[in-house]
Amino acid sequence: MTDSTDVAALIEQCSSSDPDTRSSAVRALGEAGAEHAAIAGPALAALLSDLDESVRNEAAEALGLLRCAPAREQLQRVLQSDDDWVVRASAAEALGELADPKALDSLIAALTDDARPVRSYAALAIGLIGDSARLPAVRKRLDVEAAVGTRAELIAAAMRLGEPAALDALLTLTDDADPDTLPCVLEAVEDLLTRKTPTLLITRAPELSAWLTALGQRAPIISRHAAALSARLTALAGG
């Protein structure tokens, strides 16, 4: 467990002239625990403007881990304007952790980002925030999104927002998909089974389990992951 003295030392290291030192300190602050967010948050938020992209990325991730609510506007600015897509993706992920509905406009806009991971994390964040009024925007993006992994995250978001047809869309998503895209699909399913699990997944667990089994047989590289998810689903459904 990190104490206040350790946190103060890490914050001091965030001013180092060495980007690797700053990055390591930021990463450690993110693991310090949410009880230190009030102290660590301002230092981390300041590093969202660091010249080094790895430091900015670690800062965005740490703010999400600490659920540092006051950083929401700064994370939105990063999502909208940072030159590095990795940093933008981390900002989107962090905004999902903050679960502040005020971030939704920025996240909806990020669904058109040039980088697929940014779009995927934005979709994930929208689903986690859970404002059903944003379902039309998710549907609209789903109509034009080409990347299978991002479509999976959009479908997952729609499911969390109460779209009754979302599971059917998931079950048909992989019909003609390149096997190389299937790990991304399973990541979306795993997150659905880990947090804010939609009731729909539980009530239709047998269908989803059969789909997972079929995916594992089709692509042996994901067979263990698919089997593990099927077992988790069975446990959640009380089977």
N, C-alpha and C positions, 0 to 999 in steps of 0.2 A: 504494500500500500504506500502511495506517495504522500508525504506529509507536506506541510506548508513551507518548511525550509527547503525541501527538495524542489518544490514548485518555484520558489523565488530564485533558486539557482538556475533552473531551466529557463526561466524568463530572462535572466541576465545573459544566458548563452544565446538567446534569440537575437541579441545585438552584435554577435560575433561578425567579424569581417569575412569569415570562412563560410561559404554557403552550405558545405556539408555539416558543419557544426550547427548552424541554424536549423537545417533540415532535421537533424537527429534530435535536437532539443524540442522542436515542434512536435515530432512524432511521439516523444515521451510525454509531452504535455497532453496530447490527445488520449493517452492511456492512463492519465493521472486520476481520472474519476470525475463525475459530474459535479461533485461537491466543490471542486476547484474552478469551476467555470467562471465564476465572478471575478476571480483574480487572474486567471490565465486568458480569459476571453479577449480583453483589449489588446494584449500583446499579440495574440494569434491573428486577430482581425487586422492589425497593422501590417502583418506580414502577407496579407492578401495582395499587397502592392509591391512585394519584393521583386527585385530585378531577376532573381533566379526562379525559373518555372517550377523546379522541384520543391522549393521552399513554399511557393504559393500553393502548390498542390497539397503538400502536407498540412498547411495551415487550414485549407478548406476541409480536408478530411477530419482534422482534429476538432474543428468547430462543430462539425456534425456529430462526432463521437461524444463531445461534451454537451451536446444539445444547447449550444450557447445562443439563446433566443435573440439577444441584442445585436447579433451579427447578421441578422436576416437581410437587411438592406444591402450590406456590403457584399454578401454572397450573391445576391441578385445581380449586382453590378458586375461581379466576376463572371457570372453565367452569361450575361449579355455581351460582355466586351473583351474578355481575356483572349489573347492571341493564341493560347495553347489549348487545344481541345481537351487534353487530359485534365487541365485545371478546371475547365468549364464543366466537364463530366463530374468531377469531384464536388464542385459547387452545387450541381443539381442533386447529387446524392445527399449532400449535407442538408439542403433545403427540405428534402424528404424526411430526414431525421428530426428537423425542427418542427415539422408538421404544422406550420403556420399558414393558414389559408391566404394570408396577404401575399404569399409568394406565388400563388397560382398563375397570375397573369404572366409572370416571367417564365414559369415552367411551361405553360401552354405555348408561348412564343418559341421556346427552345425545342419544341417538337419538330421544328423545321431547320434545326441546326445542320450544317454541312456534315458534321461528324456523327456517325451512327451511334457510338457509345453515349454521346451527349443526349441524343434523342431518347435512347433507351433509359438512361437514368432519369431524365425528365418525366418519362411515362411512369416509371416506378414511383417517383416522388408524388406525382399527381394521385396515383392510386392510394398511396399511404396517407396522404392528407385527407382524402375521402369525401370531397364535396361532390355530391351526385349531380349538382347543377353543371359541372364541367364535363359530364358524360358526352354531350353533343360534340364538344371539341375533340375528345378522344376518338369518337366515331369518325369524325371528319378526317382526322389524320390517318386513321386506320384504312380509310378508303384509298389513300394514295401512297402509303408507306410500302416500300419494296423489300426492305431487309427483313428476313425471317426472324432474326433475334429481336429486332425492335418491334415487329408485329406481335411477337409473343408478349413483350412487356406492355404494349398497348392493350392487348386482350386481357392481360392480368389486371391492368388498371381498370378496364371496363368492368371486369368481374367484381372488383372491390367496390366499384361505384354503383353496382346493382343491375348491370346489364344481363337480362335473363338468357340471351343467346350467346353469351361470351364463351361458355364452355364448349358449345358446339363449334364455334370458330376455332378454338384451341385444338379440338380433336381432329379437325380437317386441315389445320395449318401445315402439318408436316407431310401431307399426302405426296407432294411432288418436290419436297425440299431436298436440297443438297445435304448429304449426311454430315458434312463439315459444319453445318449450321445447327445441328441438333443439340450440341452441348449448351448453346445459348438458350435454347428453348427449355431445356431441363433446369437451367439456372432460374429462369422465371417461375417454373413450377415449384422448385424448391423454396423460393422466397414466399410463394403463396401458401405453402404448407408450414412456413415458419412463423409468419406474423400476419396479422389481420386476415386470417384464413376465411374466405367466403363460405357461407353455409352451403352454397351450391356444390362446392367440391365434396363436401361430406355426404350430401344427399345423393350424389351421383358417383360416389366413390368406385363402384364396380366398373363403370364405363371408363373412368380415368385410369384405373389400375390396368385394365385390359389394353388400353392405348399405350401405357408405359411399357408393358410387357412386349407388345408388338414392336415398339421403337427399339428396345434392347435387342430383339432378335434381328432386326433389320440392320442395326449398326452395332456390332460387338464392342466397339470402343466405348460405348456409353452404357453397356449392359449392366454393369455393376451399379452405376449411378441410378439408372432407371429402376432396378430392383430395390435399391435402398429407398427410393421415393415411394414406390408401391407399398413397401412395408410400413413406412411412416404414415401413408394415407390410410392403410388398414387400421393402424393403431388409433389414428384420430377419429376414424369412423366407429371405433369400438369393436372391430372385428377380431 
